[in-house]
Amino acid sequence: MNVPGFRISSLHLLAVLFWCTVSCAGREQSSNNGSASYNSLPSETQTLALRTGAQILSEQHLEVLENRNIGLVANPTARVGDIHLLDVLTESGITISSLFAPEHGFRGDRPAGEEIRGGIDVETGLTVHSLYGSTRKPTPEMLKDIDLLIFDMQDVGVRFYTYISTLGLVLEAAAEQDVEVWVLDRPNPLGGEYVSGWMMQDEYKSFVGAFPIPVVHGLTMGEIALMINEEGWTNAESKANLRVIEMENWSRNQFWTETGLDWRAPSPNLPHFTNALVYPGTCFFEGSTMSEGRGTMDPFMLVGSPGQQLSDEDLAKITDRYPVSLERIEFTPQDIQGMAVNPKHKGEVVLGVRVSPLTLDPMRLRPLELGLELFRLMLRSDPNAETNRFLYNLAGTTQIDHFLENDNPPPVYWQEELDMFRELREGYLIY
């Protein structure tokens, strides 16, 4: 090919064709992988397999566990690959003295809010102590023969998800009884950069809001354990003897679908990652007479109420600002074994929407802001819909009243406090 002032040899032409082929294939692969298309170049953490704290423990620290009296605080998400951590440890000759069950139970088969009873684990014969019932903090009697507590649970990155509260009470009890605690770290499914929402006020401290952190905190379980312990957020007079078994090859800008890990439901009503992705915002429907989708197979992705009159113009206000699809649907909540008992509007036809994210990147979706704006519109669009006091426990503040009464975007109500929290958390970031 001859162009005045420009000459390409056949070798050059072949090189250009080869580059185009590779480049196009790369774009196609990036498109097929969805979220990978947001990164122009693969990062080192995308090329190395993520290794959880449980995996690091099983590969590097088993010898240290020999001859220890160990209590395991866990649920079904405590996995090394496809094998439960309990089985990995016992098959490696490590003796586990007793088990501790959070909300939803050690085997994870109890609906939200249902009391967990202690007893015997039928699969191992080990004693199970309940940490979600009349007792939520390990008692001296539970810990009398324990010198090490291993804590391993997949969190979802939201303040009102109760595993954080259980973690705090475990640290408190361990400090009082001189028991060592190891927290096996796992990824925050929402990544480590998305931080959003109101800070909790002391007057609304509860089991769904135990610490002065925002609704979406952007911390791993190991990081928040360090913060709780070092900031003195427990009632113990001293700090716990805490060790975090860190992950390898996880970075803060990774969200769940980039980790390569299989999603195992951390609770019955978060069966898929997409349920957990929208959960930070649509969980606020729990603080009202409207349905958050419990009693269906898609909790938190289906929201509505029997008298809902949301207009197409209202829906457009959301879809114009967030990468989400809002499909009008009708659903009828029912009892579902292991998921829902007597859900709101049981047996009634509920008019609502299906919330379907168009991106799996929390930084782009902004699920807390999305859910709050949808909540505000739907609350106004049903003359019979009301809020209740639980809404303040979820928000951690009465500031949510000002949000609901006005039309300002959500960050207006929390940005200043959020900047202060970001500065505080810098000292506890591991990754």
N, C-alpha and C positions, 0 to 999 in steps of 0.2 A: 504494500500500500504506500503510495507516494503522495504526500501533501507538502506544498511549498513550506520549507523551513521546519518540517517535522518528518521524521523517518522511523519506522518501526520494522524491525527484522522479524522473521518468522518465529525466532526464539522468544522475542519480546511478546509477540502475539499469543503464543502458547501460554506464557506466564500470566498474561492478562486474563485469558480464558479460564485458567486454573484458579486464579484469585476470585473471579466472579462465581465459579462453581462452589468454592468453599464458602464464600460470603453468603450466597443465597441459601445454601444448606444450613448455615449457621442461623440465618434469620428464620428459616422455617422451623428449625428445632427450637429456637427461642420462642416463637409464636406458639408452638405446640405445648411448651412448658408453661405457658401463661405468665406467671409472675417473673420468670427468668428474663422476660423481655424488657424489664425495667432496668436491667444492668447491662451496660455496654460491654463490660469486660468481666469475666468470671473472677470472683475473689478467691483467695487461698482457702477460705473456709468452705467454699462451694465445691472445691475439688478434694477436700479431705473429709472423711466420714466423721460425723459428730459422734462423740463418745460421752455418754451420760455419766454422772457421778456414780451411779450403781454399777456401770460397766467398769469404771476405773477401780472401784472398790473390789470387785470380783477378780480383777486381773492383777492388782498391785498390793492389796492390803489384807488379804485373808490371813496371813501369818500373825498379824497384829491382833486379830480377833480370837485367836486360840486361847482357851482357858478364861475367856471373859463371860460374864453373866449378862446376856444381851436381851434387851426388849426391842421389838420391832414395831414402829409406828408407821403403818402403811395401808394401802388399799390396792385394787387391781392394777393401777398404773405403775406400781413398783416392779418394773420389768427389766430384765437384761435380755434384749432381743425378744423372743417369744416366751421366755421362761420367767416366772415370778421370782423376785429376789429371795423370798423365803425358801423356795426350792433350790435356788442356786447356792445359798449359804448352807443349807442342811446337807445337800449332796456333796458339798466340799468339806464336810466334817465339822462345820461350825455349829455349835449348839445355841439354839434360840430358846430362851427361858419362857417368854410370854409375848403375846401380841396385843397391840393397842389399836382400837378401831375408831376412826373419825366419823363425821356425818356420812351417811350412806353405807357404813359398815366396812369391815375388813375386806369382804368380797364384793362390795360396791353394789349390792342389790336392794338397797332400801331407798324409798322416795325421799325427797327433800322434807326436812322437818320431822321425820318419823324417828322416835326414840330408838337408839341402838342399845340392845341389851348385851351384857357380858355373858360369858358362858364358855363353851368348848368349840374350837374350830374342828368341824367334822372331818376335814381332809388331813389334819395333822395331829389332832388330839391335844393341841396346845391351848392353854387358857387364853381367852380373849377378854381384855378389859375395855369397857365402853368409855369413850371420851365424848359421847354425844347422847346425853340423857340427864339423869339427876346429877351425874358427875361428869364434868368436862375437863377437869384438870387431874393428872395422875396423882393419886393419893400416896402418902408415905407407905401404906400397906402394899399398894401395887408395886412400889419401887424398892421394897425392903431387901430383895435379893438381886437387884439390878445394879450394875456399875456402868453400863453403857446403853444409851438409847440411840437406835439408828432410825432416822426419820427420812422416809422416801415417799413423796406423793407428787403427782403432776398438778401444778396449780394452773389457773387460767389468766392470771395477771390482773385481777380485779379485787378491790378492797373488800367487797361484801361477799366474796366467795370464802367460806368458813375455814378452809384449811390453814389460812394465815393465822386465824384466831387460835386454832388448835396448836399450831407451832409455837405461838407466844406462851400458851399455858404449859406446854411441854418444857420450854426453856425455863419458865418460872419454877415449876416443880423440880426440875433437875438442879437448878441453882440451890434450892432450899434443902435438897436431899444429897447434895454432893455427887450427882450422877453426871457422867460425861455425855455429851450429845454430839452425834455426827449427823449432819444434814447432807444428803446425797443430792447434788444439784441437777436440775433439769431445765430445759429452755422455757422461757416465757413464751407461750403461743402467740402473743401479740407483739413479740419482738421486744427489744430493749430501748427503743427510741420513742415509741408512742406513749406519752404521759399526758393525762387529761383529767379534768373534773374537779369538783370541790374538795377541799381539805375537810377532814372530819372535825367537828367541834366536840369538845369534851362532854357536853350535855347529851349528845346522841351516841355516846359510846355504847356498843352492844356487841353481841357475838357476830353480827354481820358488819361490824365496823369497830375493830378493837384498837386501831392505832391511827395517829394523826398523819395520814398519808392521803393522796388524792384517790379518786375512784379508780383510775387506771394509773398504776405506779411505774410500770416499765422495769421492774426488778425481777430477778430470779428468786427462787425460794432461798437459796444460799445467801444472796445479797440482803434480802429482807430479814433473814435470821440475824445476820451481823448487825443490821440497823437496830432491830428490836433490842438486841443484847447490849450494844454499846451505848444506845441512847437512853437506856434505863427505862424502857416502856413496860416492864413487868413490875409486879409488886414485891419481887424478891429483893432482899437487902444487898445481895451481891450478884455479880454476873455469872452466867452459866459457863461451864468449861466446854466451849463450843469449837467444833472443827467442821469446816465445810469441805467436802470432797468435790472438787471442782470438775466441771466438764472440760473436754478438749474439743477444739475446732468449732466453737459457737461464737458468733459475733452479734453485736447488738442490733445490727441492721437486718438480721435474718428473721423472717417470720416463719410460721409453722411449716408451711408446704416446702420450704427450702431446707428443712432439717434432715429430711430423709427418714424421719421416724414415723411409725404407724400411729394413728390416733387411737387411743384407748380411752373410752369414756371415763372422765374423772368423776362423773355422777350420772345417774340414769337419764336426766333431762338434757344432757349435752352429748348426745350419741355421735355427733359428727363435728369436725372442726368448724364448719360453717355455723352451727348452733352456738358454739363458743365465741365465734368471731362477732356475731351481732349481740351476744348476751350483755356486754357492758351497757348498752343503751336500752334494749327492749326489756331488760329485767326491771326497769322502772314501772312497767305496767303492773308488777306485783304490788306496788304501793297504791293501787286504785281498784275500783270495781270492774275494770276492764280485764280481759283475758290476756295473759302472756303466752298462751298456747299450751299450757299444761293440760293433759288429757287428750293430746294429739301426738302423732309421731314426729312432729316438727316443733317442739317447744322453742319459744323465743324467736322463731322465724314466722310464726303465725300470731297475729295480734288483732284484737277487735272487741266488740261488745254488741249485744242484741239490738241496741238502738242507734248504732253507728250510722252517721249521715255524711261521711267524708266525701268531699266533691273531687272531681277530676282536677280542678284548679288547685286544690289543696295538695293533692298527690304530686302535681307538677312542681310545687314549691320545694319538695324534697328531692325529686329526681333531677331537677335542674342544678342542684347544689352538691349532690352526692352520687357516686357511681353505684347506683342500686336500682333494681327493678322492684316495683311495688304492684303486685297483681291482686286485683279484687277477688276475694274468695268468700265462701261461707264454710264454717266448720262447726262441729258439735262436740264439745269436750265430753269425754267418757272416762271412767275408771280404767286404768291400764296397769296391770300387775307389774310391780317393780318400778313404775314411773310416776303414777298419779293416783291419789286416793281422794275422791270427792273434790275434783277441781272446780274452779269458779264456772258458773253457768253450765254445770253438768246437765246434759240432755237437752240444752237449748241451742237453737240455731244462732250462731254468732256471725255478725257481718264484720268482715275485716280485710286484712291484706296479708299476702305472703311477702316477706322481706327476703329478697335474693340478691346478695352482693354481686357486683360485676367485676370486683377485684378481690383478691385474697390478701392484699397488702393493707394492714391496719392504718398505716400512715396516710394512705390515699382514701380509704373508706371512711375513717374517723367514726367508728361505730357508736361511741358514746354520744357524740354530737348528733349524729343521724337519728339514733333512737330517742333522744330527748326531744328533738324537733317533731318527730312523728308522734310521740306521746302527747306533746302540747296540742298539736292539731286535732288528734283524735279525742282528747279530753274535751276540747271545745265543740267537737262535732257530734257529741252525744249529750243531749240535755239531761240524761239520767246518770251520767258517769260522775263519779266522785273519787277524790283521793282519800287516803287514810294516814294515820300516824306512821305507819311502816315506811312511807315514802321518805320521811325525814331520816330514818335509820339508813336507808339506801343512799340518800344524798349526803348524809352526815351533817346537814345544816338546813335551816329554814330559808336559805337563799334560793332554794328551788321555787318557793312561792313567787318571788320576784320574777324569776324566769318564766313561770307559767302565766303570770299576769301581763307580761309585756311581749314584744316581738323581737327583742334583741337576740343576736346569735349567742349560743351558750358560752363561748370563751370570755365574753364580757364580764361574767360573774365570777371567774376564778383565776384569771391570768396572773394577777399580781402575786397571789399566794403560791401559784404553781411555779413561778420563777424562783421563789424562796426554797421550795421543796427540791427543785432541780439542783440548786446549789448545795443543799444538805446531802443529797444522795450521792454526789460526786465522790465523797469519801468512802463509800461502800461498794462502788462498782468493781466487780472482779474482772469483767470482760470488756 
